[in-house]
Amino acid sequence: MFKTIIPGYYLVHSRLRATFEKASWILINPVVAGYIAANVVAVPWHAFVLPYVIAFLAWTSAYEIGYLQNDYSTVTRESAGTRRLSQREAAELDKKYWCIIGLKMAVTIALLFVLYIVSWAEHIQADLPRFGLGMLLMGSTFYVHNSIRSRWNMATLFGLYVLKYTVFAWLFPVKHWAILYIAGITVFPLPRVIEYASKTRFGLPWLKRVVGDFDQFRIKYYVILAITAAIWARVDMVKAHLCLVLLTYMLVFRLGALILVVRLKIRNGALIRQS
């Protein structure tokens, strides 16, 4: 269980078990978040990459504390929650919870210190207090998200996703705050939260009817937004460029994922008929 102090290990172990899930996470999370930040900050690419990688590891380490809180709550207080750990792992988490949390915090602080040293050595104008504030805001939002079970979970989840896709720009001087949040909200957080809000437990049947099949909803969403960004680009290509590239990227990604899902269903159906 102490492997959880490695940034990213707990996320992969508890939530990204399939190869496709791991690949999807990489292609959506660090790639999209990094591309958004790199295109709105006043820092050249060669000076951006290393601090971003370290900041991403620190953020992941801190974010996993929220996952641990969620799973610990499920293990100790909820009988009907989603069980992401084996019985042995759940018992170990129950026993060593505070020790693991303390070690995760220590790793996060150590990575932030490394980030400070790298920024100082490379003469990068990094705003560590602002980035640290973003991490504190994430931690408090995640705590509230794990503590409540109501429609407010939609708001806390939205806040977590928006921070996840915009906070890395906080580390540097930002040229385009408005574009940062337009891209950071529309590219992934908004459709994800709409899907989340359509769950039966939130009692919004009209939204569930609007969303329908998740895979098809994502395609429709990105088609509409990509067309909107293309129209905007004809008016102001400089500002619309980031959103247009990212929305097109996500549209291609979702189309590829949908084709893969359909092919797997066809293949599984053929295997069932043969058996």
Steps between C-alpha positions, in 0.01 A plus 500: 500500500796734555550503122223761508758766590621480136310774311254335262522148644178513700309659213607226260453219753155601622342666196691432177526123487448445126767595245246712311419694819869573563553617141187715512610665823841590355354634175234708677650609830871596487496560124196730493578679829859557390403622155251747646754639746786518247288706260380764746817570700783739418765228520671325204446126453857402594464678835147369558537123466712402804316721754170373360601135541605559862187707572284228346658234723447720807139566399437129438646411840271751672198403289542136599446600863144582396466154346634344820250701707219383274601134518562514876152644549356218289692236694414631848158666467315393187366155425361580155786710363718404204771264625826568318729297727525133588402391851865475600584844358194653668607359837854632450369844403282504811800411716766726343282784367656793688852373442437477125339845493798646686746342258298626201512852642874469558558387138286789373697756704829345386394528134402865553845561649660337195282722283630805688864391455453433126323833447777683686781317319344555157407863578133430433248751629286246686219606734516215753275670760222533241542140388505389864178693557346307211601173662352608835179598323493160330557319830220687678262451206578129488440472875157662462427280198577188705302624801165570336257285305264740326465706184781719633730220384441625146644840594798359689583259218481787251737705717746211522503446124538869418794527739656185356503647149595860584714501815831428323481837329493659848865403536607753233411851383173461304439686172138400437293434813170500309622244245644287782158461658302471179723210394535363853124480550365394161756241390446241775342619830165612357405182309633281782292679763190492275542122475553476877191712572287272282544212746174367644593590859487873425135483395532689170317273252479774235879528495536124472270507196705782345831320555381151400791280399823647640715412198258660255449803727875569503518488121205741463646733763842525333353536151284794611782668695759441226268660241445793739877540547553484122250785453671695777838439332380682188452807717804468728730210416758600763257458790297214357799289392554323833134402542471390135808275524395344830136445405608340171748282691231387743255435216753276324580328830134433579430377148791259531378383840147448366628297203709287739200441728279399205767263366539339843122450527489342154796277585353394835166429333671280242687311775173442691330362188793266436506366855 
